[in-house]
Amino acid sequence: MGAVLTAEVAKDEVLSLEFSLPGLPAPLVIRAIVRFSKGLLHGLEFLGLSTEQQAAIDECCATLPPI
């Protein structure tokens, strides 16, 4: 996931994220590790997703237009 954060976060730092996806009754709360950091722009890798969380993210991404 790419994210613009309000502060710089060092590469390899672990974050806790909370975000909503369309169609889900509650926000996802997950952990992610910073794999890329340049200023306020960060590339994140999700950690320890449950099967349900992975499926919800996959379904949401499948609806996005190609880049």
Secondary structure, DSSP 8 states (H G I E B T S, - for coil): -EEE-SS---TT-EEEEEE--TT-SS-EEEEEEEEEEETTEEEEEEES--HHHHHHHHHHHHTS---
